[in-house]
Amino acid sequence: MSTAIAAFRPTLGRMADIVLLVGALLGLWQIVHEFAGAIAMTAPLDTFRYTLKLVATADFWPHVYRTGTAFALALLIAATFGLLIGAILGFHRLSGEVAEPILVALYSIPKVTLYPIILMFFGLGLVAEVAFGALHGIVPITLFTTNAVRNIRPVFIKTARSFGLGPWDLARTILFPAALPEIFTGLRVGFAVTLIGTLISEMFGSKRGLGFLLMNALGVNNVDLIMALTLLLVTFAAVTNSVFMAIEHRIYRRA
């Protein structure tokens, strides 16, 4: 019995920390509302009420579906090509050393400046949203994967070759498990920036989606809708990131 209680103590302590953090953020939110006024932001309780009304309307969910579709496709493209390019650059050190500064410079450029180029190639619509979201996510995933593959200990590869492992078995049993922790970190970062890119694309070049709703709300200063959408997006990002971090910590412990 005492062993079971001891096993639950870390979980209970973590839950208590989360409750305290959420309570502190809500308290700070209420204080800022008192100073800024309803014209700038709504109170927490009012925001929760409006959010419940919003998610209960049938017109809201097609926008969620549009954003979810664009985001899922963008993340799939960013992850696929980011992992592939990163693995190639990691194995071929000269190519990696040449490409890494270029990728870092590309990542530091505000992506909004590249949006007219995206529109010129893909036009308005879902394809442009997917492309712009993938553009945000592919670079960090590539960089993390490159470093993960590059940092694999050479002794692992030499040992695998001494046992006569082929390229597929080498990648499956040695390289991928060794590089997985850092690769997963890149996927977590890519997830966040791909979501941002998808929403920005919808704000400037779409007639559907959560980004479109947010841009319209900003245009007419609909504070209730702005706060409700912000709450939903922040909650989704926070919950998903917490799940990713929990998986990431487990992967690092196993590694």
ZIDAWO-V818094 format. One record per pair of residues at least 4 apart in sequence whose ideal C-beta (glycine too) atoms are under 8 Angstrom apart, sorted by the first residue. I is the first residue (numbers start at 1). J is the second residue. If there is no record, write none. Layout:
I|J + I|J
This chain:
1|5 + 2|6 + 3|7 + 4|8 + 5|9 + 8|12 + 9|13 + 10|14 + 11|15 + 12|16 + 13|17 + 14|18 + 15|19 + 16|20 + 17|21 + 18|22 + 19|23 + 20|24 + 21|25 + 22|26 + 23|27 + 24|28 + 25|29 + 26|30 + 26|44 + 27|31 + 28|32 + 29|33 + 29|41 + 29|43 + 29|44 + 30|34 + 30|43 + 30|44 + 31|35 + 32|36 + 32|41 + 33|37 + 33|38 + 33|41 + 33|42 + 33|43 + 33|44 + 36|40 + 36|41 + 38|42 + 38|43 + 38|223 + 39|223 + 40|223 + 41|223 + 41|227 + 42|46 + 42|47 + 42|50 + 42|223 + 42|224 + 42|227 + 43|47 + 44|48 + 45|49 + 46|50 + 46|224 + 47|51 + 47|224 + 47|227 + 47|228 + 47|231 + 48|52 + 48|231 + 49|53 + 50|54 + 50|224 + 50|225 + 50|227 + 50|228 + 51|55 + 51|228 + 51|231 + 51|232 + 52|56 + 53|57 + 54|60 + 54|225 + 54|228 + 55|60 + 55|232 + 59|63 + 60|64 + 61|65 + 62|66 + 62|208 + 63|67 + 63|208 + 63|209 + 63|210 + 63|212 + 63|213 + 64|68 + 64|210 + 65|69 + 66|70 + 66|126 + 66|202 + 66|206 + 66|208 + 66|209 + 67|71 + 67|198 + 67|199 + 67|202 + 67|209 + 67|210 + 67|211 + 68|72 + 69|73 + 69|126 + 70|74 + 70|126 + 70|129 + 70|130 + 70|133 + 70|198 + 70|201 + 70|202 + 70|209 + 71|75 + 71|133 + 71|194 + 71|195 + 71|198 + 72|76 + 73|77 + 73|130 + 73|133 + 73|134 + 74|78 + 74|129 + 74|130 + 74|131 + 74|132 + 74|133 + 74|134 + 74|136 + 74|137 + 74|194 + 74|197 + 74|198 + 75|79 + 75|133 + 75|134 + 75|137 + 75|190 + 75|191 + 75|194 + 76|80 + 77|81 + 77|130 + 77|134 + 77|138 + 78|82 + 78|133 + 78|134 + 78|136 + 78|137 + 78|138 + 78|141 + 78|190 + 78|194 + 79|83 + 79|137 + 79|141 + 79|187 + 79|190 + 80|84 + 81|85 + 81|134 + 81|138 + 81|142 + 82|86 + 82|137 + 82|138 + 82|139 + 82|140 + 82|141 + 82|142 + 82|145 + 82|186 + 82|190 + 83|87 + 83|141 + 83|145 + 83|183 + 84|88 + 85|89 + 85|138 + 85|142 + 85|145 + 86|90 + 86|141 + 86|142 + 86|143 + 86|144 + 86|145 + 86|146 + 86|148 + 86|149 + 86|183 + 86|186 + 87|91 + 87|145 + 87|146 + 87|149 + 88|92 + 88|95 + 89|95 + 89|96 + 89|99 + 89|100 + 89|142 + 89|146 + 89|149 + 90|96 + 90|145 + 90|146 + 90|147 + 90|148 + 90|149 + 90|150 + 90|179 + 91|149 + 92|96 + 93|97 + 93|150 + 94|98 + 95|99 + 96|100 + 96|146 + 96|150 + 98|102 + 99|103 + 99|146 + 100|104 + 100|143 + 100|146 + 101|105 + 102|106 + 103|107 + 103|139 + 103|142 + 103|143 + 104|108 + 104|143 + 105|109 + 106|139 + 107|139 + 107|140 + 107|143 + 109|113 + 109|114 + 111|115 + 111|132 + 111|135 + 111|136 + 111|197 + 111|200 + 112|200 + 112|204 + 114|118 + 114|132 + 114|135 + 115|119 + 115|132 + 115|200 + 115|201 + 115|204 + 115|205 + 116|120 + 117|121 + 118|122 + 118|128 + 118|131 + 118|132 + 118|135 + 118|201 + 119|123 + 119|124 + 119|128 + 119|205 + 121|131 + 122|127 + 122|128 + 122|131 + 123|127 + 123|128 + 124|128 + 124|205 + 124|206 + 125|129 + 125|206 + 126|130 + 127|131 + 128|132 + 128|201 + 128|205 + 129|133 + 129|198 + 129|201 + 129|202 + 129|205 + 129|206 + 129|209 + 130|134 + 130|198 + 131|135 + 132|136 + 132|197 + 132|198 + 132|200 + 132|201 + 133|137 + 133|194 + 133|195 + 133|197 + 133|198 + 133|201 + 134|138 + 134|194 + 134|197 + 135|139 + 135|197 + 136|193 + 136|194 + 136|196 + 136|197 + 137|141 + 137|190 + 137|191 + 137|193 + 137|194 + 137|197 + 138|142 + 138|190 + 139|143 + 140|144 + 140|186 + 140|189 + 140|190 + 140|193 + 141|145 + 141|186 + 141|187 + 141|189 + 141|190 + 142|146 + 142|186 + 143|147 + 143|186 + 144|148 + 144|182 + 144|183 + 144|185 + 144|186 + 144|187 + 144|189 + 145|149 + 145|179 + 145|182 + 145|183 + 145|186 + 146|150 + 147|151 + 147|182 + 148|152 + 148|179 + 148|180 + 148|181 + 148|182 + 148|183 + 148|186 + 149|175 + 149|179 + 151|179 + 151|182 + 152|156 + 152|157 + 152|174 + 152|175 + 152|178 + 152|179 + 153|157 + 153|178 + 154|158 + 155|159 + 156|160 + 156|174 + 156|175 + 156|178 + 157|161 + 157|170 + 157|174 + 157|175 + 158|162 + 159|163 + 159|174 + 160|165 + 160|169 + 160|170 + 160|173 + 160|174 + 161|165 + 161|170 + 165|169 + 165|170 + 165|173 + 165|174 + 166|170 + 167|171 + 168|172 + 169|173 + 170|174 + 170|175 + 171|175 + 171|176 + 172|176 + 173|177 + 174|178 + 175|179 + 176|180 + 177|255 + 178|255 + 179|183 + 180|184 + 180|251 + 180|255 + 181|185 + 181|248 + 181|251 + 181|252 + 181|255 + 182|186 + 183|187 + 184|188 + 184|244 + 184|247 + 184|248 + 184|251 + 185|189 + 185|248 + 186|190 + 187|191 + 187|244 + 188|192 + 188|241 + 188|244 + 188|245 + 188|248 + 189|193 + 190|194 + 191|195 + 191|240 + 191|241 + 191|244 + 192|196 + 192|237 + 192|241 + 193|197 + 194|198 + 195|199 + 195|237 + 196|200 + 197|201 + 198|202 + 198|209 + 198|211 + 199|203 + 199|209 + 199|210 + 199|211 + 199|214 + 199|233 + 200|204 + 200|211 + 201|205 + 201|206 + 201|211 + 202|206 + 202|208 + 202|209 + 202|210 + 202|211 + 202|212 + 202|215 + 203|211 + 203|212 + 203|214 + 203|215 + 204|215 + 206|211 + 206|212 + 207|212 + 208|212 + 209|213 + 210|214 + 210|229 + 210|232 + 210|233 + 211|215 + 212|216 + 213|217 + 213|225 + 213|229 + 214|218 + 214|225 + 214|226 + 214|229 + 214|230 + 215|219 + 216|220 + 216|222 + 217|221 + 217|222 + 217|225 + 217|226 + 217|229 + 218|226 + 222|226 + 223|227 + 224|228 + 225|229 + 226|230 + 227|231 + 228|232 + 229|233 + 230|234 + 231|235 + 232|236 + 233|237 + 234|238 + 235|239 + 236|240 + 237|241 + 238|242 + 239|243 + 240|244 + 241|245 + 242|246 + 243|247 + 244|248 + 245|249 + 246|250 + 247|251 + 248|252 + 249|253 + 250|254 + 251|255
